[in-house]
Amino acid sequence: MTKTQRPYTEHDIAVWPDGGWAELGEVWDGHYHWKSDDYEIVREDDFDRLKALGLAENFGIP
């Protein structure tokens, strides 16, 4: 199974167009019901994408 075929986990990251983010598990649990459903899902180990989104600092990525 390749990286793109594996299922998302609760530790993957939901990123909204406004720059807000949360762990996907929190979204699945309904903690962000008030936000739109147009978020991007970024795998927790996709450091390059997290950097590109300006979130590296939030995850301790150098």
C-alpha positions in Angstrom: 0.0 0.0 0.0 1.4 3.4 -0.9 1.4 6.5 1.2 -1.6 8.0 -0.8 -3.6 4.8 -0.4 -3.4 4.4 3.3 -6.4 5.6 5.4 -6.3 8.9 7.2 -5.7 8.7 11.0 -6.9 10.9 13.8 -3.4 12.4 14.0 -3.5 13.7 10.4 -4.2 17.5 10.1 -7.2 19.3 8.8 -6.3 22.7 7.5 -8.9 25.3 6.6 -8.4 28.0 3.9 -8.2 30.7 6.6 -5.1 29.0 8.1 -6.9 27.3 11.0 -6.0 23.7 11.7 -6.9 20.8 14.0 -6.1 17.2 14.3 -8.5 15.2 12.1 -9.7 13.1 15.1 -11.0 16.3 16.8 -12.9 17.2 13.6 -14.3 13.6 13.4 -15.4 14.0 17.0 -17.4 17.1 16.2 -15.2 19.6 18.0 -15.2 21.9 14.9 -18.8 21.5 13.8 -19.0 25.3 13.4 -16.3 25.4 10.8 -16.8 24.6 7.1 -16.1 21.2 5.7 -13.7 22.6 3.0 -10.5 21.7 4.8 -7.5 20.0 3.3 -6.2 16.9 5.0 -2.5 16.8 5.4 -0.9 13.6 6.7 1.0 14.1 10.0 4.3 13.0 8.4 4.0 15.3 5.3 6.5 17.8 6.6 7.0 19.5 3.3 3.3 20.3 3.0 3.0 21.4 6.6 6.0 23.7 5.9 4.4 25.1 2.7 1.2 25.9 4.7 3.3 27.7 7.3 2.5 25.2 10.0 6.0 23.8 10.6 6.5 25.7 13.8 3.3 24.3 15.3 4.6 20.8 14.9 8.3 21.3 15.8 9.4 20.8 12.2 12.8 22.6 11.6 
